Amino acid sequence: MATPAESKTVLITGASSGIGEATARGLAGAGHRVLLGARRTERLAALSEELRAAGASVAHRELDVTSLDSVRAFAAAGVEEYGRIDVLVNNAGVMPLSPIEDLRIAEWDQMIDVNLRGVLHGIAAVLPQMRRQAGGHIVNVSSVSGHRVDPTAAVYSATKFAVAAVSEGLRQESRDIRVTVVSPGFTRSELTHHGGSPEARGAARAAAERLAIPASAIADAIAFAVDQPANVDVNELIVRPTAQG
């Protein structure tokens, strides 16, 4: 449990389910102050109420990471609510898988907008405040697909490879901002429930049902990076099921 002096203000995108929800539970339960963002505000409200009832410091705001104005308003709400932003967890993501030849261009654009542009919007929204504070931590949730490319995942992998490139560039440019990339393998979430070709979605869901680790395992990895002292920057963590190839 973080002491009041160790407690950090943490902004989490995509916090209504999966890894984002698990991260909110873990960090709030550890004594950090959290601001939750997602489009599904009814889920955020229920989660916030539950965590506050347990004694946590939690607020929530509607958030669309594809809109820079929305992300900037989210960051401003964090400063207004808590006075500073210590950590941003860029977690929002989508994964509609399909062969390139299917030409699901709208889904390609969605992945670029959420998985890459959303991460850049998060960085743009919090970096000025972190620079003013002379400190901060940006955690970008990527994927093992940011380290390998599989059939039906080419565009998804491209967005996750790009997240790694942006993260490494920001790390090299920074001396007081910590940057962490967390790359989950098969994890219990809603990523395999929406979009993509029926065949690819079915294969991904079957693999996840066989192999997936709980979202709390990724939340624990994020907490490990967040809880390091300011002079220790955990740059990359890959967390996957032992049985995943």
C-alpha positions as CSV (number, residue, x, y, z in Angstrom):
1,M,0.0,0.0,0.0
2,A,1.4,3.4,-1.0
3,T,1.8,5.9,1.7
4,P,0.3,9.4,1.2
5,A,3.8,10.6,0.2
6,E,4.2,7.7,-2.3
7,S,0.7,7.9,-3.7
8,K,0.6,8.9,-7.4
9,T,-2.1,10.4,-9.6
10,V,-2.7,7.9,-12.4
11,L,-4.8,8.5,-15.6
12,I,-6.0,5.3,-17.3
13,T,-7.5,5.2,-20.8
14,G,-9.7,2.3,-21.8
15,A,-10.6,1.7,-18.2
16,S,-14.1,0.3,-18.6
17,S,-13.0,-3.4,-19.0
18,G,-10.1,-5.8,-19.4
19,I,-6.5,-4.6,-18.6
20,G,-7.7,-1.0,-18.0
21,E,-10.2,-2.0,-15.4
22,A,-7.8,-4.4,-13.7
23,T,-5.1,-1.7,-13.6
24,A,-7.6,0.7,-12.0
25,R,-8.5,-1.9,-9.4
26,G,-4.8,-2.7,-8.7
27,L,-3.5,0.8,-8.5
28,A,-6.5,2.2,-6.6
29,G,-6.3,-0.7,-4.2
30,A,-2.6,0.1,-3.6
31,G,-3.4,3.7,-2.6
32,H,-2.9,5.6,-5.8
33,R,-5.3,8.3,-7.0
34,V,-6.9,7.3,-10.3
35,L,-8.8,9.0,-13.0
36,L,-10.6,6.6,-15.3
37,G,-11.4,7.3,-18.9
38,A,-13.4,5.4,-21.6
39,R,-16.4,5.8,-23.8
40,R,-18.7,3.6,-21.8
41,T,-19.4,5.9,-18.9
42,E,-22.0,3.7,-17.2
43,R,-19.3,1.1,-16.6
44,L,-16.8,3.7,-15.4
45,A,-19.4,5.1,-13.0
46,A,-20.1,1.6,-11.5
47,L,-16.4,0.9,-11.2
48,S,-15.7,4.2,-9.6
49,E,-18.5,3.8,-7.1
50,E,-17.3,0.3,-6.2
51,L,-13.7,1.5,-5.7
52,R,-14.7,4.6,-3.7
53,A,-16.8,2.4,-1.4
54,A,-13.7,0.4,-0.7
55,G,-11.9,3.7,0.3
56,A,-10.1,4.5,-2.9
57,S,-9.6,7.9,-4.5
58,V,-11.2,7.5,-7.9
59,A,-12.8,9.8,-10.5
60,H,-13.9,9.2,-14.0
61,R,-14.6,11.1,-17.3
62,E,-15.9,10.2,-20.7
63,L,-13.0,9.8,-23.1
64,D,-12.5,9.2,-26.8
65,V,-8.8,8.7,-27.5
66,T,-9.3,9.4,-31.2
67,S,-10.2,13.0,-30.3
68,L,-7.3,15.2,-29.2
69,D,-9.8,17.6,-27.6
70,S,-11.3,14.8,-25.6
71,V,-7.9,13.6,-24.4
72,R,-6.8,17.1,-23.5
73,A,-10.0,17.6,-21.5
74,F,-9.3,14.3,-19.7
75,A,-5.8,15.4,-18.8
76,A,-7.1,18.8,-17.6
77,A,-9.6,17.0,-15.5
78,G,-6.8,15.0,-13.8
79,V,-5.0,18.3,-13.0
80,E,-8.2,19.9,-11.7
81,E,-9.1,16.8,-9.6
82,Y,-5.7,16.0,-8.2
83,G,-3.4,18.9,-8.9
84,R,-0.9,16.9,-11.0
85,I,-0.4,14.0,-13.4
86,D,2.2,11.5,-12.3
87,V,1.3,8.5,-14.6
88,L,-0.6,8.0,-17.8
89,V,-1.5,4.5,-18.7
90,N,-2.2,4.5,-22.5
91,N,-4.3,1.4,-22.6
92,A,-7.2,1.9,-25.0
93,G,-7.0,-0.4,-28.0
94,V,-8.9,-2.4,-30.6
95,M,-8.0,-5.6,-32.5
96,P,-10.2,-6.4,-35.5
97,L,-8.2,-9.1,-37.2
98,S,-8.5,-10.0,-40.9
99,P,-6.3,-10.9,-43.9
100,I,-5.1,-7.9,-45.7
101,E,-6.8,-9.1,-48.9
102,D,-10.2,-8.6,-47.2
103,L,-9.5,-4.8,-47.5
104,R,-11.3,-3.9,-44.3
105,I,-10.0,-0.4,-44.6
106,A,-12.4,1.2,-42.1
107,E,-11.1,-1.3,-39.5
108,W,-7.5,-0.5,-40.5
109,D,-8.2,3.2,-39.9
110,Q,-9.9,2.4,-36.6
111,M,-6.8,0.6,-35.4
112,I,-4.5,3.4,-36.5
113,D,-6.8,6.0,-34.8
114,V,-7.1,4.1,-31.5
115,N,-3.9,2.1,-31.1
116,L,-1.4,4.7,-32.5
117,R,-3.1,8.1,-32.8
118,G,-4.7,7.5,-29.4
119,V,-1.3,6.9,-27.8
120,L,0.1,10.0,-29.4
121,H,-2.9,12.0,-28.2
122,G,-2.3,10.8,-24.7
123,I,1.4,11.8,-24.8
124,A,0.5,15.2,-26.2
125,A,-2.1,15.8,-23.5
126,V,0.1,15.0,-20.5
127,L,3.6,15.8,-21.5
128,P,3.4,19.6,-21.0
129,Q,2.2,19.1,-17.4
130,M,4.8,16.4,-16.7
131,R,7.5,18.8,-18.0
132,R,6.2,21.5,-15.7
133,Q,6.4,19.1,-12.8
134,A,9.9,17.9,-13.9
135,G,8.7,14.3,-13.7
136,G,6.2,11.8,-14.9
137,H,5.7,8.3,-16.3
138,I,4.0,7.2,-19.5
139,V,3.0,3.6,-19.7
140,N,2.0,2.4,-23.2
141,V,0.2,-0.9,-23.5
142,S,1.4,-2.6,-26.6
143,S,1.2,-6.4,-27.4
144,V,3.3,-9.3,-28.2
145,S,2.1,-8.5,-31.7
146,G,4.4,-5.5,-31.5
147,H,7.3,-8.0,-31.5
148,R,6.0,-10.5,-34.1
149,V,3.6,-10.5,-37.1
150,D,1.0,-13.3,-37.6
151,P,-1.4,-13.8,-40.4
152,T,-4.6,-11.7,-40.1
153,A,-2.7,-9.4,-37.6
154,A,-0.6,-7.3,-40.0
155,V,-2.2,-4.0,-39.5
156,Y,-2.7,-4.6,-35.7
157,S,1.0,-5.5,-35.5
158,A,1.9,-2.4,-37.5
159,T,0.2,-0.2,-34.9
160,K,1.9,-1.9,-32.0
161,F,5.3,-1.8,-33.6
162,A,4.7,1.9,-34.1
163,V,3.9,2.2,-30.4
164,A,7.2,0.7,-29.5
165,A,9.0,3.2,-31.9
166,V,7.2,6.2,-30.4
167,S,7.9,5.0,-26.9
168,E,11.6,4.5,-27.5
169,G,11.9,7.9,-29.2
170,L,10.2,9.6,-26.2
171,R,12.4,7.7,-23.8
172,Q,15.6,8.8,-25.6
173,E,14.4,12.4,-25.6
174,S,13.6,12.4,-21.9
175,R,15.6,12.7,-18.8
176,D,12.9,13.2,-16.3
177,I,10.0,11.4,-17.9
178,R,9.9,7.6,-17.5
179,V,8.5,5.5,-20.4
180,T,7.4,1.9,-20.2
181,V,6.0,-0.4,-22.9
182,V,4.0,-3.4,-21.6
183,S,3.3,-6.1,-24.2
184,P,0.7,-8.6,-23.2
185,G,0.2,-12.0,-24.8
186,F,-3.2,-13.7,-24.7
187,T,-5.1,-12.0,-21.9
188,R,-8.7,-12.1,-20.9
189,S,-10.3,-9.1,-22.4
190,E,-12.9,-7.9,-24.9
191,L,-10.3,-7.4,-27.7
192,T,-11.4,-10.6,-29.5
193,H,-15.1,-9.8,-29.3
194,H,-15.4,-7.1,-31.9
195,G,-14.7,-6.6,-35.6
196,G,-12.5,-8.4,-38.0
197,S,-13.3,-11.4,-40.2
198,P,-15.5,-14.0,-38.5
199,E,-12.8,-16.7,-39.1
200,A,-10.0,-14.6,-37.6
201,R,-12.1,-13.5,-34.7
202,G,-13.2,-17.1,-34.0
203,A,-9.6,-18.3,-34.1
204,A,-8.4,-15.6,-31.7
205,R,-11.2,-16.2,-29.3
206,A,-10.6,-19.9,-29.3
207,A,-6.9,-19.4,-28.6
208,A,-7.7,-16.9,-25.9
209,E,-10.1,-19.3,-24.2
210,R,-7.4,-21.9,-24.2
211,L,-4.4,-19.8,-23.1
212,A,-5.4,-16.5,-21.7
213,I,-4.0,-15.2,-18.4
214,P,-6.1,-12.8,-16.3
215,A,-6.0,-9.1,-16.9
216,S,-4.7,-8.7,-13.4
217,A,-1.4,-10.3,-14.5
218,I,-0.8,-7.3,-16.8
219,A,-2.1,-4.9,-14.1
220,D,0.6,-6.3,-11.8
221,A,3.3,-5.7,-14.4
222,I,2.1,-2.1,-14.8
223,A,2.1,-1.6,-11.0
224,F,5.7,-3.0,-10.8
225,A,6.9,-0.3,-13.3
226,V,4.9,2.5,-11.7
227,D,6.1,1.7,-8.2
228,Q,9.8,1.9,-9.0
229,P,11.7,4.9,-7.6
230,A,12.0,8.0,-9.9
231,N,15.5,7.1,-11.0
232,V,14.5,3.6,-12.2
233,D,12.9,3.4,-15.6
234,V,11.5,0.0,-16.5
235,N,11.4,0.3,-20.2
236,E,9.8,-2.9,-21.5
237,L,7.8,-5.8,-20.0
238,I,6.5,-8.7,-22.1
239,V,3.9,-10.8,-20.2
240,R,2.3,-13.8,-21.8
241,P,0.9,-17.2,-20.9
242,T,3.6,-19.8,-20.3
243,A,1.9,-22.0,-22.9
244,Q,1.8,-19.4,-25.7
245,G,4.0,-20.1,-28.6
